[in-house]
Amino acid sequence: MGKIIVTGASGHLGTSAIRHLLDLGVQASNIVGVVRDKAKGTALADLGIELRLGDYDNAASLPSAFEGGEKLLFVSASSMDNTLRVRQHSAVVEAARNAGIKHIAYTGFAFPEKMTIGLENVHMATEYMIRTTGIDYTFLRNGFYLELLVNEGTAAAVEAGTVISAAPTGKMNYVTRDNLARAAAVVLTGEGHANKIYELTAAEPFSYDEYAAVLAEVSGKLVVHKALPAPEAVSAMVSAGVPEGGAGFMVHVVDAAIENGEFGTPSNDLVNLIGDAYTPLKAAVEAAIKG
Ligand SMILES: NC(=O)c1ccc[n+]([C@@H]2O[C@H](COP(=O)([O-])OP(=O)(O)OC[C@H]3O[C@@H](n4cnc5c(N)ncnc54)[C@H](OP(=O)(O)O)[C@@H]3O)[C@@H](O)[C@H]2O)c1
């Protein structure tokens, strides 16, 4: 078996995917982690993972990073500049083709054809680039990370007794990043995934009301959802410590799309891929609050 090359290996998803590859029985010697800075990959190096330097902004760095690879887990770039990301991604796809990679698993965005928030354009463009190569692909269309909601700030929301949003009724199909990493590892180690598209979202999307109810149930405290007009929701988040740019994006872009039904589409693809490893909302909240 040739090597599995994982880009973005220093990031949350890439590191987690490598850990799941090991868990699924892949030998460390068959995995390569591509990083921009080897100092960020020391935890992986300690696990016996070979680290190679590769920068999407430097096409000349990619041939040696991808050499000898059979499969590529291509983790999308993290720049906020979507036009730049298309150029970065095209460098990766071209290098994968030239290196003779046989299968590209690409981490995109769930239900991109239904979305209007802008990120979908990068991911659809990248999927089409990958199709131009004729290489087998699996499009891992990742849902939004549940960690956007359920994170180190969750305990504070419980203490305050309120979840603030600008989406009174819309639903979210968010899933944990670790579950998405598991799905990538399952695809890379299993059969039958060539030229498949997986919409990796929750099977049962939930509203902010339902999220607040889960917080209340798990914590045993009174927690309610307050839907505010967008400007007030931004102000409330900024007062709670969220940077203004981030609060604006979450309210004006994400909550608006949630209310528009764009994040409400369910899928069983993730559950079908990872089975019992799937983390439902309540379990994620329990882990965040109770540790
Ligand atoms: N589904 C969602 O809700 C969601 C949310 C946020 C992001 N995303 C997307 O999913 C990707 C993975 O998520 P994550 O949580 O693992 O993000 P992350 O922790 O920020 O990791 C991003 C990884 O991409 C690498 N990278 C960025 N630009 C690069 C470049 N020019 N050349 C080579 N590597 C580059 C980073 O390297 P360095 O360590 O050197 O920076 C890092 O390893 C993100 O990059 C983004 O495209 C999805």
The ligand as an SDF file (V2000), in Angstrom:
LIG
                    3D

 48 52  0  0  0  0  0  0  0  0999 V2000
  -16.7220   23.1580    8.7920 N   0  0  0  0  0  0  0  0  0  0  0  0
  -16.4150   24.2320    9.5370 C   0  0  0  0  0  0  0  0  0  0  0  0
  -17.1970   24.6710   10.4150 O   0  0  0  0  0  0  0  0  0  0  0  0
  -15.0990   24.9040    9.3520 C   0  0  0  0  0  0  0  0  0  0  0  0
  -14.7300   25.9110   10.2480 C   0  0  0  0  0  0  0  0  0  0  0  0
  -13.4780   26.5070   10.0780 C   0  0  0  0  0  0  0  0  0  0  0  0
  -12.6660   26.1040    9.0200 C   0  0  0  0  0  0  0  0  0  0  0  0
  -13.0740   25.1250    8.1630 N   0  0  0  0  0  0  0  0  0  0  0  0
  -12.2540   24.6640    7.0300 C   0  0  0  0  0  0  0  0  0  0  0  0
  -11.7340   23.3810    7.3780 O   0  0  0  0  0  0  0  0  0  0  0  0
  -10.3040   23.4090    7.3590 C   0  0  0  0  0  0  0  0  0  0  0  0
   -9.7690   22.5280    8.4820 C   0  0  0  0  0  0  0  0  0  0  0  0
  -10.2980   22.9800    9.7140 O   0  0  0  0  0  0  0  0  0  0  0  0
   -9.3600   23.0350   10.9940 P   0  0  0  0  0  0  0  0  0  0  0  0
  -10.2770   23.2020   12.1330 O   0  0  0  0  0  0  0  0  0  0  0  0
   -8.3870   21.9240   10.9870 O   0  0  0  0  0  0  0  0  0  0  0  0
   -8.5820   24.4170   10.7540 O   0  0  0  0  0  0  0  0  0  0  0  0
   -7.1770   24.8110   11.3810 P   0  0  0  0  0  0  0  0  0  0  0  0
   -6.9930   24.1950   12.7120 O   0  0  0  0  0  0  0  0  0  0  0  0
   -7.0870   26.2940   11.2480 O   0  0  0  0  0  0  0  0  0  0  0  0
   -6.1230   24.1360   10.3960 O   0  0  0  0  0  0  0  0  0  0  0  0
   -5.9220   24.5990    9.0850 C   0  0  0  0  0  0  0  0  0  0  0  0
   -4.7370   23.8480    8.5390 C   0  0  0  0  0  0  0  0  0  0  0  0
   -4.5150   24.2820    7.1840 O   0  0  0  0  0  0  0  0  0  0  0  0
   -3.1460   24.6300    7.0770 C   0  0  0  0  0  0  0  0  0  0  0  0
   -2.9460   25.6460    6.0620 N   0  0  0  0  0  0  0  0  0  0  0  0
   -3.5560   26.8370    5.9740 C   0  0  0  0  0  0  0  0  0  0  0  0
   -3.0630   27.5220    4.9420 N   0  0  0  0  0  0  0  0  0  0  0  0
   -2.1300   26.7340    4.3710 C   0  0  0  0  0  0  0  0  0  0  0  0
   -1.2530   26.8880    3.2740 C   0  0  0  0  0  0  0  0  0  0  0  0
   -1.2150   28.0320    2.5570 N   0  0  0  0  0  0  0  0  0  0  0  0
   -0.4210   25.8680    2.9560 N   0  0  0  0  0  0  0  0  0  0  0  0
   -0.4160   24.7330    3.6780 C   0  0  0  0  0  0  0  0  0  0  0  0
   -1.2280   24.5220    4.7330 N   0  0  0  0  0  0  0  0  0  0  0  0
   -2.0580   25.5220    5.0820 C   0  0  0  0  0  0  0  0  0  0  0  0
   -2.7800   25.1750    8.4440 C   0  0  0  0  0  0  0  0  0  0  0  0
   -1.3740   25.2310    8.5940 O   0  0  0  0  0  0  0  0  0  0  0  0
   -0.7090   26.1660    9.7420 P   0  0  0  0  0  0  0  0  0  0  0  0
   -0.7970   25.3610   11.0120 O   0  0  0  0  0  0  0  0  0  0  0  0
    0.6710   26.3570    9.2680 O   0  0  0  0  0  0  0  0  0  0  0  0
   -1.5040   27.4290    9.7880 O   0  0  0  0  0  0  0  0  0  0  0  0
   -3.4530   24.1370    9.3220 C   0  0  0  0  0  0  0  0  0  0  0  0
   -2.6840   22.9630    9.3760 O   0  0  0  0  0  0  0  0  0  0  0  0
   -9.9480   24.8870    7.5000 C   0  0  0  0  0  0  0  0  0  0  0  0
   -8.6650   25.1270    6.9450 O   0  0  0  0  0  0  0  0  0  0  0  0
  -11.0690   25.5510    6.7130 C   0  0  0  0  0  0  0  0  0  0  0  0
  -10.8420   25.4640    5.3160 O   0  0  0  0  0  0  0  0  0  0  0  0
  -14.2560   24.5120    8.3270 C   0  0  0  0  0  0  0  0  0  0  0  0
  1  2  1  0
  2  3  2  0
  2  4  1  0
  4  5  1  0
  4 48  2  0
  5  6  2  0
  6  7  1  0
  7  8  2  0
  8  9  1  0
  8 48  1  0
  9 10  1  0
  9 46  1  0
 10 11  1  0
 11 12  1  0
 11 44  1  0
 12 13  1  0
 13 14  1  0
 14 15  2  0
 14 16  1  0
 14 17  1  0
 17 18  1  0
 18 19  2  0
 18 20  1  0
 18 21  1  0
 21 22  1  0
 22 23  1  0
 23 24  1  0
 23 42  1  0
 24 25  1  0
 25 26  1  0
 25 36  1  0
 26 27  1  0
 26 35  1  0
 27 28  2  0
 28 29  1  0
 29 30  1  0
 29 35  2  0
 30 31  1  0
 30 32  2  0
 32 33  1  0
 33 34  2  0
 34 35  1  0
 36 37  1  0
 36 42  1  0
 37 38  1  0
 38 39  2  0
 38 40  1  0
 38 41  1  0
 42 43  1  0
 44 45  1  0
 44 46  1  0
 46 47  1  0
M  CHG  2   8   1  16  -1
M  END
$$$$
